[in-house]
Amino acid sequence: MNSDTNTSVKAIYTERSSTYDNSPLHPHQANEYIHRANLKQGESVLDLACGTGLVTIPAKQHIGPAGKVTGIDISSGMLDVARQRTSDMGLDITYMEHDITNLSELKLGEFDVITYASALLLLREPLVPLNIGPCCWLRTAGCLLMLW
């Protein structure tokens, strides 16, 4: 993502962060997404463009305490909401404020499932995160789940 786009996306979503979950559409889509992910106890999940944790938090609830969830988003406001909700629920989730088009900080083969919902429309080149090989971060037989 170029820096102008980054700045714009950060500003838009930071401004919307406190009311983002109020839309009935977003939680409904997240629930459907989690259902389709077919997550298993103990899995490791990476949620790209995690926002307020609408997918991230239920993912952790599905995989349980032995599982690991990492959420990445570019908006500090969205992450603040996600972190607060996570804390209020007593869950252990790692959140990173980062551009999803550069995931070089992640360990290879670390995740069983990678989710990538809704952010595709915001990227100038929506397949760039895929071109750099999310399969590198998936374990053998891992699953990449995308929602356009």
N, C-alpha and C positions, 0 to 999 in steps of 0.2 A: 504494500500500500504506500502511495507517495505521502509526503509529509502534510500536504494540504488536505488530502482525504483523511489522514489520521486525525488531524486537528479538528476537522469538521465532524467526523464520526464521534470522537471523544466528547465534543461539546454537546452534540445532539443527545447522546445517550446519557451523559452525566446530568443534563437538564431533565430528562425524562425518568431518571432512575427511581425517584421517590413514588412515582405513580405508574410505572411500567406494568406492574403486576395487577393493577386495577382493571385492565381490559380482560373481559372473559375469554377472549381469543387466545392470548398467550398461555395462560395456565392449561387451557384445554389442549392446545397443540403440544405442550410439554408432556402432558399425561399420555397422549397418544404416542408420542415419540418414545417415552420410557417403555410403554407396553411393547412396541415394535422392537426395542433393543434386546428384549429377552435376556436381561442381565442375570448372572448367577452369583451366588454367595462366594465371596473371596476374590472376585475379579478386580482388575485394575482398569479404571476408566479415565480417559482424557476427554473433557468437554471443551471444545473450541468455541470461542465467542459465547461464554457461559452466562453473560449478563448477570441477572439477579439471582441466579441459581435455580431457575425453574426446572431445568433438567438435572443439574448437578446434584442438588439436594435429594430428590427422589432416587437418583442413581445410587447415592451412598446408602440410602435406606434399603434399597434392594440388595446391594452386595454385602451389607452388614459390616461389623467392626473389623473383620479380617481383610476386607477389601480396601482398596485405595482409590480415591477420586481426586483428580487435579482439574481445576477450572481455570481457563485463560480468557481474559477479556482486555480490551483496550481502554475501557471506561472505568475510571476510579470510582465514579458515583455508583455504577452498576455493581462493582465489586464490593463497595461499602455495604450496600443492601444485602448482597449475598453473604458476606462475612457476618453481618449482624444476625441474619436469619439462621445461619449455620451455628453460631454461638448460642442463640436462644434455644435451639433444638439439641444442643449438646453433641453435635456431630464433629467429626475430624475430617476436614476437607482442606486441601491446599489450594490457594488461589494465587494466581500470578497476573499482574498487570503487564500485558505484553501484546504486541502485534502478532496475530496468528499467521501472518505470511512469512515469519521467520521463527522457526521452532528449534533452532540449533542448540538451545540450552537443555533440551530434553535428552534423556538417555535412550539409546536405541533399544528396541525390543522390550520396552517397559510396560506396554498397555495391552490388555485383552480386547478392549473396545474403545474406539474413538468416535465421539459424536460431534456433529458439525451441522447445527441447525440455524436457519434463518439468516445468518450473516453473509451467505453467498451473494445475496442481492446488493450488499453494501460494498463489495469489493470490485475495483476496476477490472481485475482479472480474477474472477472467483475460483478458478481452478489452481491458482498458484500454490496454495497450501498442499494441494494434491500433487502438483508437479514436483515438489521438493521431496515427495515420498513419504506420506504418513505411514505407509506400510513398513517403513524403517522403524517406526516407533511401536508398531504392533508386534505382539508375540506371534509365534507360529500359530496359524489357524485363528488369528484375531479377526475382529469385525470392524469395518468402517461404516458408520451409519450417517447418511447425509439427508437433510431435508432442504430442498430448494425453496 
